[in-house]
């Protein structure tokens, strides 16, 4: 695992030096070889496609929503 998990802090609370240690990197970044290893292990940095519902089901959800019924 290329990341140190010994720090139990949120990443935004760390100093830059601690961030580099936690992510095993430097201010100059990682090498191409390390980037390829991390890409193989973790995959691309992308969000999954959101689930889609049929239009009629989305309409039904909105019409039967509690606040819509109150109006």
CHARMM-style PDB file with segment names, atoms N, HN, CA, C and O in Angstrom:
ATOM      1  N   UNK     1       0.849  -1.184   0.000  1.00  0.00      PROA
ATOM      2  CA  UNK     1       0.000   0.000   0.000  1.00  0.00      PROA
ATOM      3  C   UNK     1       0.888   1.239   0.000  1.00  0.00      PROA
ATOM      4  O   UNK     1       1.724   1.388   0.891  1.00  0.00      PROA
ATOM      5  N   UNK     2       0.730   2.116  -0.962  1.00  0.00      PROA
ATOM      6  HN  UNK     2       0.050   1.994  -1.685  1.00  0.00      PROA
ATOM      7  CA  UNK     2       1.655   3.243  -1.056  1.00  0.00      PROA
ATOM      8  C   UNK     2       1.373   4.381  -0.099  1.00  0.00      PROA
ATOM      9  O   UNK     2       2.155   5.330  -0.043  1.00  0.00      PROA
ATOM     10  N   UNK     3       0.311   4.327   0.640  1.00  0.00      PROA
ATOM     11  HN  UNK     3      -0.324   3.557   0.594  1.00  0.00      PROA
ATOM     12  CA  UNK     3      -0.004   5.436   1.536  1.00  0.00      PROA
ATOM     13  C   UNK     3       0.221   5.021   2.977  1.00  0.00      PROA
ATOM     14  O   UNK     3      -0.167   3.926   3.384  1.00  0.00      PROA
ATOM     15  N   UNK     4       0.846   5.891   3.741  1.00  0.00      PROA
ATOM     16  HN  UNK     4       1.162   6.780   3.410  1.00  0.00      PROA
ATOM     17  CA  UNK     4       1.003   5.648   5.176  1.00  0.00      PROA
ATOM     18  C   UNK     4      -0.321   5.927   5.855  1.00  0.00      PROA
ATOM     19  O   UNK     4      -0.899   6.998   5.667  1.00  0.00      PROA
ATOM     20  N   UNK     5      -0.799   5.004   6.625  1.00  0.00      PROA
ATOM     21  HN  UNK     5      -0.330   4.135   6.778  1.00  0.00      PROA
ATOM     22  CA  UNK     5      -2.064   5.230   7.319  1.00  0.00      PROA
ATOM     23  C   UNK     5      -1.850   5.407   8.819  1.00  0.00      PROA
ATOM     24  O   UNK     5      -2.779   5.245   9.610  1.00  0.00      PROA
ATOM     25  N   UNK     6      -0.609   5.744   9.206  1.00  0.00      PROA
ATOM     26  HN  UNK     6       0.146   5.876   8.564  1.00  0.00      PROA
ATOM     27  CA  UNK     6      -0.325   5.887  10.631  1.00  0.00      PROA
ATOM     28  C   UNK     6      -0.891   7.177  11.217  1.00  0.00      PROA
ATOM     29  O   UNK     6      -1.014   7.300  12.436  1.00  0.00      PROA
ATOM     30  N   UNK     7      -1.233   8.131  10.371  1.00  0.00      PROA
ATOM     31  HN  UNK     7      -1.133   8.031   9.381  1.00  0.00      PROA
ATOM     32  CA  UNK     7      -1.801   9.377  10.864  1.00  0.00      PROA
ATOM     33  C   UNK     7      -3.318   9.273  10.856  1.00  0.00      PROA
ATOM     34  O   UNK     7      -3.914   8.952   9.828  1.00  0.00      PROA
ATOM     35  N   UNK     8      -3.930   9.536  11.968  1.00  0.00      PROA
ATOM     36  HN  UNK     8      -3.446   9.797  12.803  1.00  0.00      PROA
ATOM     37  CA  UNK     8      -5.378   9.440  12.070  1.00  0.00      PROA
ATOM     38  C   UNK     8      -6.038  10.805  11.966  1.00  0.00      PROA
ATOM     39  O   UNK     8      -7.134  11.004  12.489  1.00  0.00      PROA
ATOM     40  N   UNK     9      -5.389  11.740  11.302  1.00  0.00      PROA
ATOM     41  HN  UNK     9      -4.498  11.579  10.877  1.00  0.00      PROA
ATOM     42  CA  UNK     9      -5.912  13.090  11.162  1.00  0.00      PROA
ATOM     43  C   UNK     9      -6.519  13.265   9.779  1.00  0.00      PROA
ATOM     44  O   UNK     9      -6.217  12.514   8.851  1.00  0.00      PROA
ATOM     45  N   UNK    10      -7.373  14.262   9.659  1.00  0.00      PROA
ATOM     46  HN  UNK    10      -7.618  14.871  10.412  1.00  0.00      PROA
ATOM     47  CA  UNK    10      -7.881  14.623   8.348  1.00  0.00      PROA
ATOM     48  C   UNK    10      -6.749  15.266   7.572  1.00  0.00      PROA
ATOM     49  O   UNK    10      -5.945  16.007   8.137  1.00  0.00      PROA
ATOM     50  N   UNK    11      -6.684  14.985   6.287  1.00  0.00      PROA
ATOM     51  HN  UNK    11      -7.338  14.383   5.828  1.00  0.00      PROA
ATOM     52  CA  UNK    11      -5.564  15.449   5.467  1.00  0.00      PROA
ATOM     53  C   UNK    11      -5.430  16.969   5.492  1.00  0.00      PROA
ATOM     54  O   UNK    11      -4.318  17.494   5.430  1.00  0.00      PROA
ATOM     55  N   UNK    12      -6.556  17.681   5.583  1.00  0.00      PROA
ATOM     56  HN  UNK    12      -7.459  17.255   5.634  1.00  0.00      PROA
ATOM     57  CA  UNK    12      -6.487  19.147   5.550  1.00  0.00      PROA
ATOM     58  C   UNK    12      -5.967  19.745   6.856  1.00  0.00      PROA
ATOM     59  O   UNK    12      -5.688  20.943   6.909  1.00  0.00      PROA
ATOM     60  N   UNK    13      -5.833  18.945   7.899  1.00  0.00      PROA
ATOM     61  HN  UNK    13      -6.059  17.972   7.856  1.00  0.00      PROA
ATOM     62  CA  UNK    13      -5.300  19.455   9.159  1.00  0.00      PROA
ATOM     63  C   UNK    13      -3.790  19.254   9.260  1.00  0.00      PROA
ATOM     64  O   UNK    13      -3.169  19.721  10.215  1.00  0.00      PROA
ATOM     65  N   UNK    14      -3.194  18.566   8.289  1.00  0.00      PROA
ATOM     66  HN  UNK    14      -3.698  18.186   7.514  1.00  0.00      PROA
ATOM     67  CA  UNK    14      -1.769  18.258   8.330  1.00  0.00      PROA
ATOM     68  C   UNK    14      -0.936  19.377   7.728  1.00  0.00      PROA
ATOM     69  O   UNK    14      -1.414  20.156   6.904  1.00  0.00      PROA
ATOM     70  N   UNK    15       0.296  19.439   8.148  1.00  0.00      PROA
ATOM     71  HN  UNK    15       0.684  18.806   8.818  1.00  0.00      PROA
ATOM     72  CA  UNK    15       1.241  20.370   7.539  1.00  0.00      PROA
ATOM     73  C   UNK    15       1.645  19.795   6.178  1.00  0.00      PROA
ATOM     74  O   UNK    15       1.496  18.595   5.950  1.00  0.00      PROA
ATOM     75  N   UNK    16       2.150  20.630   5.279  1.00  0.00      PROA
ATOM     76  HN  UNK    16       2.271  21.605   5.464  1.00  0.00      PROA
ATOM     77  CA  UNK    16       2.594  20.100   3.979  1.00  0.00      PROA
ATOM     78  C   UNK    16       3.606  18.959   4.117  1.00  0.00      PROA
ATOM     79  O   UNK    16       3.545  17.991   3.359  1.00  0.00      PROA
ATOM     80  N   UNK    17       4.519  19.059   5.059  1.00  0.00      PROA
ATOM     81  HN  UNK    17       4.568  19.845   5.674  1.00  0.00      PROA
ATOM     82  CA  UNK    17       5.511  18.000   5.260  1.00  0.00      PROA
ATOM     83  C   UNK    17       4.835  16.689   5.643  1.00  0.00      PROA
ATOM     84  O   UNK    17       5.206  15.628   5.141  1.00  0.00      PROA
ATOM     85  N   UNK    18       3.845  16.761   6.532  1.00  0.00      PROA
ATOM     86  HN  UNK    18       3.544  17.623   6.939  1.00  0.00      PROA
ATOM     87  CA  UNK    18       3.127  15.555   6.940  1.00  0.00      PROA
ATOM     88  C   UNK    18       2.301  14.979   5.792  1.00  0.00      PROA
ATOM     89  O   UNK    18       2.158  13.761   5.680  1.00  0.00      PROA
ATOM     90  N   UNK    19       1.763  15.840   4.948  1.00  0.00      PROA
ATOM     91  HN  UNK    19       1.879  16.829   5.039  1.00  0.00      PROA
ATOM     92  CA  UNK    19       1.014  15.367   3.781  1.00  0.00      PROA
ATOM     93  C   UNK    19       1.944  14.582   2.867  1.00  0.00      PROA
ATOM     94  O   UNK    19       1.582  13.504   2.397  1.00  0.00      PROA
ATOM     95  N   UNK    20       3.128  15.104   2.612  1.00  0.00      PROA
ATOM     96  HN  UNK    20       3.423  15.980   2.994  1.00  0.00      PROA
ATOM     97  CA  UNK    20       4.086  14.407   1.759  1.00  0.00      PROA
ATOM     98  C   UNK    20       4.448  13.043   2.347  1.00  0.00      PROA
ATOM     99  O   UNK    20       4.552  12.056   1.619  1.00  0.00      PROA
ATOM    100  N   UNK    21       4.639  12.991   3.674  1.00  0.00      PROA
ATOM    101  HN  UNK    21       4.554  13.793   4.266  1.00  0.00      PROA
ATOM    102  CA  UNK    21       4.957  11.720   4.323  1.00  0.00      PROA
ATOM    103  C   UNK    21       3.783  10.760   4.221  1.00  0.00      PROA
ATOM    104  O   UNK    21       3.974   9.579   3.932  1.00  0.00      PROA
ATOM    105  N   UNK    22       2.580  11.248   4.453  1.00  0.00      PROA
ATOM    106  HN  UNK    22       2.425  12.207   4.688  1.00  0.00      PROA
ATOM    107  CA  UNK    22       1.392  10.397   4.427  1.00  0.00      PROA
ATOM    108  C   UNK    22       1.150   9.824   3.041  1.00  0.00      PROA
ATOM    109  O   UNK    22       0.821   8.646   2.904  1.00  0.00      PROA
ATOM    110  N   UNK    23       1.309  10.641   2.021  1.00  0.00      PROA
ATOM    111  HN  UNK    23       1.576  11.599   2.132  1.00  0.00      PROA
ATOM    112  CA  UNK    23       1.040  10.207   0.653  1.00  0.00      PROA
ATOM    113  C   UNK    23       2.269   9.634  -0.050  1.00  0.00      PROA
ATOM    114  O   UNK    23       2.210   9.266  -1.224  1.00  0.00      PROA
ATOM    115  N   UNK    24       3.378   9.563   0.680  1.00  0.00      PROA
ATOM    116  HN  UNK    24       3.426   9.862   1.633  1.00  0.00      PROA
ATOM    117  CA  UNK    24       4.646   9.063   0.155  1.00  0.00      PROA
ATOM    118  C   UNK    24       4.972   9.761  -1.169  1.00  0.00      PROA
ATOM    119  O   UNK    24       5.037   9.131  -2.225  1.00  0.00      PROA
ATOM    120  N   UNK    25       5.171  11.056  -1.083  1.00  0.00      PROA
ATOM    121  HN  UNK    25       5.118  11.568  -0.225  1.00  0.00      PROA
ATOM    122  CA  UNK    25       5.488  11.875  -2.249  1.00  0.00      PROA
ATOM    123  C   UNK    25       6.407  13.003  -1.832  1.00  0.00      PROA
ATOM    124  O   UNK    25       6.841  13.065  -0.681  1.00  0.00      PROA
ATOM    125  N   UNK    26       6.703  13.887  -2.751  1.00  0.00      PROA
ATOM    126  HN  UNK    26       6.351  13.837  -3.685  1.00  0.00      PROA
ATOM    127  CA  UNK    26       7.549  15.054  -2.494  1.00  0.00      PROA
ATOM    128  C   UNK    26       6.882  16.263  -3.139  1.00  0.00      PROA
ATOM    129  O   UNK    26       5.904  16.105  -3.870  1.00  0.00      PROA
ATOM    130  N   UNK    27       7.390  17.467  -2.885  1.00  0.00      PROA
ATOM    131  HN  UNK    27       8.184  17.596  -2.291  1.00  0.00      PROA
ATOM    132  CA  UNK    27       6.824  18.641  -3.561  1.00  0.00      PROA
ATOM    133  C   UNK    27       6.943  18.549  -5.089  1.00  0.00      PROA
ATOM    134  O   UNK    27       6.184  19.200  -5.807  1.00  0.00      PROA
ATOM    135  N   UNK    28       7.881  17.753  -5.582  1.00  0.00      PROA
ATOM    136  HN  UNK    28       8.498  17.225  -4.999  1.00  0.00      PROA
ATOM    137  CA  UNK    28       8.063  17.593  -7.023  1.00  0.00      PROA
ATOM    138  C   UNK    28       7.112  16.539  -7.605  1.00  0.00      PROA
ATOM    139  O   UNK    28       7.026  16.398  -8.825  1.00  0.00      PROA
ATOM    140  N   UNK    29       6.406  15.803  -6.755  1.00  0.00      PROA
ATOM    141  HN  UNK    29       6.476  15.918  -5.764  1.00  0.00      PROA
ATOM    142  CA  UNK    29       5.485  14.783  -7.225  1.00  0.00      PROA
ATOM    143  C   UNK    29       6.093  13.395  -7.179  1.00  0.00      PROA
ATOM    144  O   UNK    29       7.126  13.178  -6.545  1.00  0.00      PROA
ATOM    145  N   UNK    30       5.444  12.452  -7.856  1.00  0.00      PROA
ATOM    146  HN  UNK    30       4.605  12.628  -8.371  1.00  0.00      PROA
ATOM    147  CA  UNK    30       5.920  11.077  -7.886  1.00  0.00      PROA
ATOM    148  C   UNK    30       6.470  10.768  -9.277  1.00  0.00      PROA
ATOM    149  O   UNK    30       6.194  11.475 -10.246  1.00  0.00      PROA
ATOM    150  N   UNK    31       7.246   9.706  -9.345  1.00  0.00      PROA
ATOM    151  HN  UNK    31       7.471   9.132  -8.558  1.00  0.00      PROA
ATOM    152  CA  UNK    31       7.826   9.318 -10.632  1.00  0.00      PROA
ATOM    153  C   UNK    31       6.749   8.696 -11.520  1.00  0.00      PROA
ATOM    154  O   UNK    31       5.670   8.335 -11.052  1.00  0.00      PROA
ATOM    155  N   UNK    32       7.061   8.580 -12.787  1.00  0.00      PROA
ATOM    156  HN  UNK    32       7.938   8.873 -13.167  1.00  0.00      PROA
ATOM    157  CA  UNK    32       6.111   7.968 -13.718  1.00  0.00      PROA
ATOM    158  C   UNK    32       5.867   6.505 -13.360  1.00  0.00      PROA
ATOM    159  O   UNK    32       4.748   6.007 -13.481  1.00  0.00      PROA
ATOM    160  N   UNK    33       6.917   5.825 -12.922  1.00  0.00      PROA
ATOM    161  HN  UNK    33       7.826   6.229 -12.823  1.00  0.00      PROA
ATOM    162  CA  UNK    33       6.780   4.426 -12.523  1.00  0.00      PROA
ATOM    163  C   UNK    33       5.839   4.304 -11.320  1.00  0.00      PROA
ATOM    164  O   UNK    33       4.969   3.433 -11.295  1.00  0.00      PROA
ATOM    165  N   UNK    34       6.017   5.179 -10.328  1.00  0.00      PROA
ATOM    166  HN  UNK    34       6.724   5.886 -10.349  1.00  0.00      PROA
ATOM    167  CA  UNK    34       5.139   5.161  -9.150  1.00  0.00      PROA
ATOM    168  C   UNK    34       3.714   5.506  -9.544  1.00  0.00      PROA
ATOM    169  O   UNK    34       2.772   4.915  -9.014  1.00  0.00      PROA
ATOM    170  N   UNK    35       3.532   6.451 -10.462  1.00  0.00      PROA
ATOM    171  HN  UNK    35       4.297   6.931 -10.892  1.00  0.00      PROA
ATOM    172  CA  UNK    35       2.188   6.808 -10.930  1.00  0.00      PROA
ATOM    173  C   UNK    35       1.518   5.609 -11.591  1.00  0.00      PROA
ATOM    174  O   UNK    35       0.330   5.363 -11.380  1.00  0.00      PROA
ATOM    175  N   UNK    36       2.278   4.862 -12.391  1.00  0.00      PROA
ATOM    176  HN  UNK    36       3.243   5.062 -12.562  1.00  0.00      PROA
ATOM    177  CA  UNK    36       1.716   3.677 -13.039  1.00  0.00      PROA
ATOM    178  C   UNK    36       1.350   2.599 -12.026  1.00  0.00      PROA
ATOM    179  O   UNK    36       0.325   1.933 -12.171  1.00  0.00      PROA
ATOM    180  N   UNK    37       2.186   2.422 -10.997  1.00  0.00      PROA
ATOM    181  HN  UNK    37       3.019   2.963 -10.880  1.00  0.00      PROA
ATOM    182  CA  UNK    37       1.867   1.450  -9.945  1.00  0.00      PROA
ATOM    183  C   UNK    37       0.581   1.831  -9.216  1.00  0.00      PROA
ATOM    184  O   UNK    37      -0.272   0.981  -8.962  1.00  0.00      PROA
ATOM    185  N   UNK    38       0.451   3.115  -8.881  1.00  0.00      PROA
ATOM    186  HN  UNK    38       1.144   3.806  -9.087  1.00  0.00      PROA
ATOM    187  CA  UNK    38      -0.750   3.570  -8.176  1.00  0.00      PROA
ATOM    188  C   UNK    38      -1.987   3.483  -9.069  1.00  0.00      PROA
ATOM    189  O   UNK    38      -3.084   3.196  -8.590  1.00  0.00      PROA
ATOM    190  N   UNK    39      -1.810   3.729 -10.352  1.00  0.00      PROA
ATOM    191  HN  UNK    39      -0.919   3.963 -10.741  1.00  0.00      PROA
ATOM    192  CA  UNK    39      -2.919   3.615 -11.288  1.00  0.00      PROA
ATOM    193  C   UNK    39      -3.404   2.174 -11.356  1.00  0.00      PROA
ATOM    194  O   UNK    39      -4.608   1.920 -11.379  1.00  0.00      PROA
ATOM    195  N   UNK    40      -2.459   1.223 -11.389  1.00  0.00      PROA
ATOM    196  HN  UNK    40      -1.481   1.429 -11.370  1.00  0.00      PROA
ATOM    197  CA  UNK    40      -2.840  -0.195 -11.411  1.00  0.00      PROA
ATOM    198  C   UNK    40      -3.543  -0.597 -10.120  1.00  0.00      PROA
ATOM    199  O   UNK    40      -4.515  -1.352 -10.152  1.00  0.00      PROA
ATOM    200  N   UNK    41      -3.060  -0.098  -8.990  1.00  0.00      PROA
ATOM    201  HN  UNK    41      -2.271   0.515  -8.964  1.00  0.00      PROA
ATOM    202  CA  UNK    41      -3.626  -0.495  -7.694  1.00  0.00      PROA
ATOM    203  C   UNK    41      -4.965   0.169  -7.414  1.00  0.00      PROA
ATOM    204  O   UNK    41      -5.889  -0.487  -6.934  1.00  0.00      PROA
ATOM    205  N   UNK    42      -5.086   1.464  -7.707  1.00  0.00      PROA
ATOM    206  HN  UNK    42      -4.336   1.998  -8.098  1.00  0.00      PROA
ATOM    207  CA  UNK    42      -6.272   2.216  -7.314  1.00  0.00      PROA
ATOM    208  C   UNK    42      -7.194   2.574  -8.472  1.00  0.00      PROA
ATOM    209  O   UNK    42      -8.356   2.912  -8.249  1.00  0.00      PROA
ATOM    210  N   UNK    43      -6.701   2.508  -9.692  1.00  0.00      PROA
ATOM    211  HN  UNK    43      -5.757   2.234  -9.873  1.00  0.00      PROA
ATOM    212  CA  UNK    43      -7.512   2.883 -10.845  1.00  0.00      PROA
ATOM    213  C   UNK    43      -7.510   4.388 -11.053  1.00  0.00      PROA
ATOM    214  O   UNK    43      -6.834   5.134 -10.345  1.00  0.00      PROA
ATOM    215  N   UNK    44      -8.286   4.813 -12.045  1.00  0.00      PROA
ATOM    216  HN  UNK    44      -8.835   4.206 -12.620  1.00  0.00      PROA
ATOM    217  CA  UNK    44      -8.363   6.233 -12.368  1.00  0.00      PROA
ATOM    218  C   UNK    44      -9.118   6.994 -11.290  1.00  0.00      PROA
ATOM    219  O   UNK    44      -9.962   6.427 -10.597  1.00  0.00      PROA
ATOM    220  N   UNK    45      -8.816   8.262 -11.152  1.00  0.00      PROA
ATOM    221  HN  UNK    45      -8.130   8.722 -11.715  1.00  0.00      PROA
ATOM    222  CA  UNK    45      -9.469   9.126 -10.180  1.00  0.00      PROA
ATOM    223  C   UNK    45     -10.742   9.687 -10.820  1.00  0.00      PROA
ATOM    224  O   UNK    45     -10.769  10.814 -11.316  1.00  0.00      PROA
ATOM    225  N   UNK    46     -11.796   8.862 -10.791  1.00  0.00      PROA
ATOM    226  HN  UNK    46     -11.773   7.947 -10.388  1.00  0.00      PROA
ATOM    227  CA  UNK    46     -13.042   9.283 -11.397  1.00  0.00      PROA
ATOM    228  C   UNK    46     -14.221   8.757 -10.591  1.00  0.00      PROA
ATOM    229  O   UNK    46     -14.132   7.736  -9.908  1.00  0.00      PROA
ATOM    230  N   UNK    47     -15.310   9.475 -10.689  1.00  0.00      PROA
ATOM    231  HN  UNK    47     -15.383  10.304 -11.244  1.00  0.00      PROA
ATOM    232  CA  UNK    47     -16.516   9.091  -9.980  1.00  0.00      PROA
ATOM    233  C   UNK    47     -17.297   8.068 -10.798  1.00  0.00      PROA
ATOM    234  O   UNK    47     -17.259   8.101 -12.028  1.00  0.00      PROA
ATOM    235  N   UNK    48     -18.006   7.159 -10.126  1.00  0.00      PROA
ATOM    236  HN  UNK    48     -18.037   7.133  -9.127  1.00  0.00      PROA
ATOM    237  CA  UNK    48     -18.834   6.211 -10.867  1.00  0.00      PROA
ATOM    238  C   UNK    48     -20.020   6.928 -11.499  1.00  0.00      PROA
ATOM    239  O   UNK    48     -20.445   7.983 -11.028  1.00  0.00      PROA
ATOM    240  N   UNK    49     -20.545   6.348 -12.563  1.00  0.00      PROA
ATOM    241  HN  UNK    49     -20.199   5.491 -12.946  1.00  0.00      PROA
ATOM    242  CA  UNK    49     -21.723   6.905 -13.220  1.00  0.00      PROA
ATOM    243  C   UNK    49     -22.903   6.838 -12.261  1.00  0.00      PROA
ATOM    244  O   UNK    49     -23.118   5.809 -11.619  1.00  0.00      PROA
ATOM    245  N   UNK    50     -23.672   7.918 -12.154  1.00  0.00      PROA
ATOM    246  HN  UNK    50     -23.498   8.754 -12.675  1.00  0.00      PROA
ATOM    247  CA  UNK    50     -24.837   7.875 -11.264  1.00  0.00      PROA
ATOM    248  C   UNK    50     -25.909   6.941 -11.835  1.00  0.00      PROA
ATOM    249  O   UNK    50     -26.050   6.800 -13.050  1.00  0.00      PROA
ATOM    250  N   UNK    51     -26.649   6.319 -10.941  1.00  0.00      PROA
ATOM    251  HN  UNK    51     -26.535   6.434  -9.954  1.00  0.00      PROA
ATOM    252  CA  UNK    51     -27.737   5.453 -11.381  1.00  0.00      PROA
ATOM    253  C   UNK    51     -28.851   6.306 -11.957  1.00  0.00      PROA
ATOM    254  O   UNK    51     -29.153   7.384 -11.445  1.00  0.00      PROA
ATOM    255  N   UNK    52     -29.451   5.819 -13.012  1.00  0.00      PROA
ATOM    256  HN  UNK    52     -29.205   4.943 -13.428  1.00  0.00      PROA
ATOM    257  CA  UNK    52     -30.557   6.556 -13.621  1.00  0.00      PROA
ATOM    258  C   UNK    52     -31.849   5.793 -13.370  1.00  0.00      PROA
ATOM    259  O   UNK    52     -31.881   4.562 -13.372  1.00  0.00      PROA
ATOM    260  N   UNK    53     -32.887   6.544 -13.160  1.00  0.00      PROA
ATOM    261  HN  UNK    53     -32.861   7.543 -13.159  1.00  0.00      PROA
ATOM    262  CA  UNK    53     -34.213   5.950 -12.970  1.00  0.00      PROA
ATOM    263  C   UNK    53     -35.084   6.361 -14.144  1.00  0.00      PROA
ATOM    264  O   UNK    53     -34.858   7.393 -14.776  1.00  0.00      PROA
ATOM    265  N   UNK    54     -36.067   5.548 -14.418  1.00  0.00      PROA
ATOM    266  HN  UNK    54     -36.251   4.710 -13.905  1.00  0.00      PROA
ATOM    267  CA  UNK    54     -37.005   5.878 -15.477  1.00  0.00      PROA
ATOM    268  C   UNK    54     -37.683   7.202 -15.167  1.00  0.00      PROA
ATOM    269  O   UNK    54     -37.901   7.544 -14.005  1.00  0.00      PROA
ATOM    270  N   UNK    55     -38.013   7.939 -16.214  1.00  0.00      PROA
ATOM    271  HN  UNK    55     -37.836   7.660 -17.158  1.00  0.00      PROA
ATOM    272  CA  UNK    55     -38.633   9.242 -16.054  1.00  0.00      PROA
ATOM    273  C   UNK    55     -39.925   9.151 -15.253  1.00  0.00      PROA
ATOM    274  O   UNK    55     -40.182  10.002 -14.402  1.00  0.00      PROA
ATOM    275  N   UNK    56     -40.726   8.154 -15.506  1.00  0.00      PROA
ATOM    276  HN  UNK    56     -40.518   7.463 -16.197  1.00  0.00      PROA
ATOM    277  CA  UNK    56     -42.001   8.008 -14.787  1.00  0.00      PROA
ATOM    278  C   UNK    56     -41.765   7.762 -13.296  1.00  0.00      PROA
ATOM    279  O   UNK    56     -42.538   8.236 -12.463  1.00  0.00      PROA
ATOM    280  N   UNK    57     -40.708   7.028 -12.954  1.00  0.00      PROA
ATOM    281  HN  UNK    57     -40.080   6.643 -13.630  1.00  0.00      PROA
ATOM    282  CA  UNK    57     -40.398   6.783 -11.544  1.00  0.00      PROA
ATOM    283  C   UNK    57     -39.908   8.055 -10.857  1.00  0.00      PROA
ATOM    284  O   UNK    57     -40.255   8.312  -9.704  1.00  0.00      PROA
ATOM    285  N   UNK    58     -39.101   8.855 -11.562  1.00  0.00      PROA
ATOM    286  HN  UNK    58     -38.819   8.646 -12.499  1.00  0.00      PROA
ATOM    287  CA  UNK    58     -38.654  10.128 -10.984  1.00  0.00      PROA
ATOM    288  C   UNK    58     -39.833  11.061 -10.773  1.00  0.00      PROA
ATOM    289  O   UNK    58     -39.908  11.743  -9.752  1.00  0.00      PROA
ATOM    290  N   UNK    59     -40.751  11.099 -11.723  1.00  0.00      PROA
ATOM    291  HN  UNK    59     -40.690  10.545 -12.553  1.00  0.00      PROA
ATOM    292  CA  UNK    59     -41.945  11.925 -11.587  1.00  0.00      PROA
ATOM    293  C   UNK    59     -42.778  11.458 -10.395  1.00  0.00      PROA
ATOM    294  O   UNK    59     -43.245  12.277  -9.603  1.00  0.00      PROA
ATOM    295  N   UNK    60     -42.963  10.162 -10.268  1.00  0.00      PROA
ATOM    296  HN  UNK    60     -42.584   9.497 -10.912  1.00  0.00      PROA
ATOM    297  CA  UNK    60     -43.732   9.600  -9.149  1.00  0.00      PROA
ATOM    298  C   UNK    60     -43.062   9.937  -7.819  1.00  0.00      PROA
ATOM    299  O   UNK    60     -43.739  10.276  -6.849  1.00  0.00      PROA
ATOM    300  N   UNK    61     -41.740   9.845  -7.773  1.00  0.00      PROA
ATOM    301  HN  UNK    61     -41.189   9.569  -8.561  1.00  0.00      PROA
ATOM    302  CA  UNK    61     -41.015  10.190  -6.540  1.00  0.00      PROA
ATOM    303  C   UNK    61     -41.289  11.632  -6.129  1.00  0.00      PROA
ATOM    304  O   UNK    61     -41.498  11.918  -4.951  1.00  0.00      PROA
ATOM    305  N   UNK    62     -41.288  12.532  -7.099  1.00  0.00      PROA
ATOM    306  HN  UNK    62     -41.119  12.299  -8.056  1.00  0.00      PROA
ATOM    307  CA  UNK    62     -41.479  13.943  -6.772  1.00  0.00      PROA
ATOM    308  C   UNK    62     -42.919  14.248  -6.392  1.00  0.00      PROA
ATOM    309  O   UNK    62     -43.166  15.052  -5.493  1.00  0.00      PROA
ATOM    310  N   UNK    63     -43.859  13.622  -7.057  1.00  0.00      PROA
ATOM    311  HN  UNK    63     -43.659  12.969  -7.787  1.00  0.00      PROA
ATOM    312  CA  UNK    63     -45.276  13.889  -6.779  1.00  0.00      PROA
ATOM    313  C   UNK    63     -45.675  13.319  -5.428  1.00  0.00      PROA
ATOM    314  O   UNK    63     -46.523  13.886  -4.738  1.00  0.00      PROA
ATOM    315  N   UNK    64     -45.075  12.211  -5.049  1.00  0.00      PROA
ATOM    316  HN  UNK    64     -44.386  11.751  -5.610  1.00  0.00      PROA
ATOM    317  CA  UNK    64     -45.444  11.584  -3.768  1.00  0.00      PROA
ATOM    318  C   UNK    64     -44.514  11.985  -2.628  1.00  0.00      PROA
ATOM    319  O   UNK    64     -44.630  11.446  -1.527  1.00  0.00      PROA
ATOM    320  N   UNK    65     -43.601  12.914  -2.864  1.00  0.00      PROA
ATOM    321  HN  UNK    65     -43.507  13.352  -3.758  1.00  0.00      PROA
ATOM    322  CA  UNK    65     -42.717  13.391  -1.807  1.00  0.00      PROA
ATOM    323  C   UNK    65     -43.561  14.121  -0.754  1.00  0.00      PROA
ATOM    324  O   UNK    65     -44.519  14.816  -1.094  1.00  0.00      PROA
ATOM    325  N   UNK    66     -43.205  13.963   0.506  1.00  0.00      PROA
ATOM    326  HN  UNK    66     -42.427  13.399   0.782  1.00  0.00      PROA
ATOM    327  CA  UNK    66     -43.987  14.515   1.596  1.00  0.00      PROA
ATOM    328  C   UNK    66     -44.229  16.020   1.451  1.00  0.00      PROA
ATOM    329  O   UNK    66     -45.353  16.490   1.624  1.00  0.00      PROA
ATOM    330  N   UNK    67     -43.166  16.777   1.132  1.00  0.00      PROA
ATOM    331  HN  UNK    67     -42.253  16.396   0.992  1.00  0.00      PROA
ATOM    332  CA  UNK    67     -43.315  18.224   1.015  1.00  0.00      PROA
ATOM    333  C   UNK    67     -44.198  18.592  -0.181  1.00  0.00      PROA
ATOM    334  O   UNK    67     -44.936  19.575  -0.119  1.00  0.00      PROA
ATOM    335  N   UNK    68     -44.135  17.830  -1.248  1.00  0.00      PROA
ATOM    336  HN  UNK    68     -43.536  17.031  -1.299  1.00  0.00      PROA
ATOM    337  CA  UNK    68     -45.004  18.091  -2.403  1.00  0.00      PROA
ATOM    338  C   UNK    68     -46.449  17.839  -2.029  1.00  0.00      PROA
ATOM    339  O   UNK    68     -47.339  18.572  -2.461  1.00  0.00      PROA
ATOM    340  N   UNK    69     -46.691  16.833  -1.248  1.00  0.00      PROA
ATOM    341  HN  UNK    69     -45.968  16.238  -0.898  1.00  0.00      PROA
ATOM    342  CA  UNK    69     -48.055  16.531  -0.808  1.00  0.00      PROA
ATOM    343  C   UNK    69     -48.581  17.629   0.123  1.00  0.00      PROA
ATOM    344  O   UNK    69     -49.770  17.948   0.102  1.00  0.00      PROA
ATOM    345  N   UNK    70     -47.703  18.196   0.929  1.00  0.00      PROA
ATOM    346  HN  UNK    70     -46.737  17.936   0.946  1.00  0.00      PROA
ATOM    347  CA  UNK    70     -48.117  19.282   1.811  1.00  0.00      PROA
ATOM    348  C   UNK    70     -48.574  20.510   1.026  1.00  0.00      PROA
ATOM    349  O   UNK    70     -49.518  21.193   1.423  1.00  0.00      PROA
ATOM    350  N   UNK    71     -47.907  20.780  -0.076  1.00  0.00      PROA
ATOM    351  HN  UNK    71     -47.141  20.225  -0.399  1.00  0.00      PROA
ATOM    352  CA  UNK    71     -48.271  21.927  -0.893  1.00  0.00      PROA
ATOM    353  C   UNK    71     -49.583  21.685  -1.574  1.00  0.00      PROA
ATOM    354  OT1 UNK    71     -50.062  22.544  -2.314  1.00  0.00      PROA
TER     355      UNK     71
END
